[in-house]
Amino acid sequence: MQYFQKSKIFLYPLLDIRKGKDFVPIETYICWDGLYHTNEYKYICVYDTPRSLKFNNFEKSCLLSHPLIDYQEQNKDKQIYVFDYFKYKHDFDMFLNGQYSKFSIKTKEKILNYFGEIGKISGYIKSYLNPEEYHEIYAEALDVNINIIKQTHELCTPPDLTKETLFKKIPDDIALLKNNCLLLKKIN
């Protein structure tokens, strides 16, 4: 089975950007190699979109004005936005452990509202967030004993942290800023 970007499914809806917008990230991540680690609760969206008036309007209304925006890097064809998800610490930790059923009720509602009621993906999302309601269905579909499914409990595998990590050169300005912040913390 091919890996799907878990952060895009479970964490993107927390940005409250309505589904169906003209622009969605090509990839999302929870780490940036050498810069952000899982314990920093960052959510990274990469857009591979040429600059245009339409994208600029989307960027201004949905990304740059977002209350959780922490950093942005942009060039002609690729834009990176980093959001601070510390307010979702519990849900982020559950995400890291692959315990999607333990998300807070509010987070589950945001995810379910984002994907809606109709369609195959919606059904999968419901089963991932409330697996006990689907154990029997999965046991039958996979032709395994229901006790194995119940013991496993979760119906979606945990995120692959390597695939959830952005491997891109760190801009000098952000690396310097982060190093200065770490130095200040050590001094204090």
Secondary structure by P-SEA (a helix, b strand, c coil): ccccccccccccccccccccccccccccccccccccccccbbbbbbbcccccaaaaaaaaaccccccccccccccccbbbbbbbcccaaaaaaaaaacccccccaaaaaaaaaaaccccaaaaaaaaaacccccaaaaaaaacccaaaaaaacccccccccccccccccccaaaaaaaaaaaaaaaac
